[in-house]
Amino acid sequence: MNITLEGRIALVGGSSDGIGFAIAQVLAECGAKVVLMARNEQKLQSAVSKLSVQSGQSHSFIVTDFNNHQLHKQTLRTYFENHSVDILVNNTNGPVAGDMFSKSELDYQLAFDLLFQNAVYTTNLAVSSMREKGFGRIINVSSMTVKEPSDTLVLSNTMRTALVSWTKSLSNAVGRHGITVNSVLTGFFDTGRLNSLMRLQAENSGVAFEKVKESRIGDIPVGRLGEPREYGALVAFLASPYADFLTGTAIPLDGGAGIAAF
């Protein structure tokens, strides 16, 4: 099976590093023209220079701050006035960790804008041209905490669950237009985000970082952390014609760490 995305344009959020960049890399290797999106222009310039152009395509980037919802809306609105995309990957860093009693009403609002409102707004802009083309792929980077909430990630649990539910509703509305909509429930991947969370856990518990990491890996049946490029491979499949009949799903990608059977 050979995944070819030549002629497709992919907009990938949070793609200057980590899982987002790995997704962009694999999509580019499959022939897609990739538009990176993040807030650090210097990192974006470096990232875009590393993407494959073996299919003769070119790549670009959008500088935007997902933490500033109104400015982000303006940036995306301007982009979509003159551009369209075939593949949209909604991805951004999660909100600050914390338990139920450490978060204010403002914290919830900011997390709602970051993880839900941004994705909904961008998706609505993208869907318009996707319907005209009769093709579209919307892939939301989510988390296993949607199924198994973490006590220390209350903001992420709440907002990502809302987006997965919205994703299902959207898939029902656009399926007959050749548009699929899916979420990937992220497990433990070897990224800066996970390392930051493990360091925070180590500091709060007084346990050495390496012990915390060993404990996390011990909960994964395959015995290791996920590699970001493995994530990119799944997204490339979901973006391809091979996934035409796959929509409205939330797919765990966690090395078997999830407790639930389904």
Buried (B, 14 or more C-beta within 10 A) or exposed (E): EEBEBEEBBBBBBBBBBBBBBBBBBBBBBBBBBBBBBBBEEEBBEEBBEEBBEEBEBEBBBBBBEBBBBEEBBEBBEEBBEEBBBBBBBBBBBBBBBBEEEEBEEEBBEBBBBBBBBBBBBBBEBBBEBBBEEEBBBBBBBBBBBBBBBBEBBBBBBBBBBBBBEBBBEBBEEBBEBBBBBBBBBBBBBBBEBBEEBBEBBBEEEEEEEEEBBEEBBEBBEEEEBBBBBBBBBBBBBBBBEEBEEEBBBBBBBBBEBBEEEE
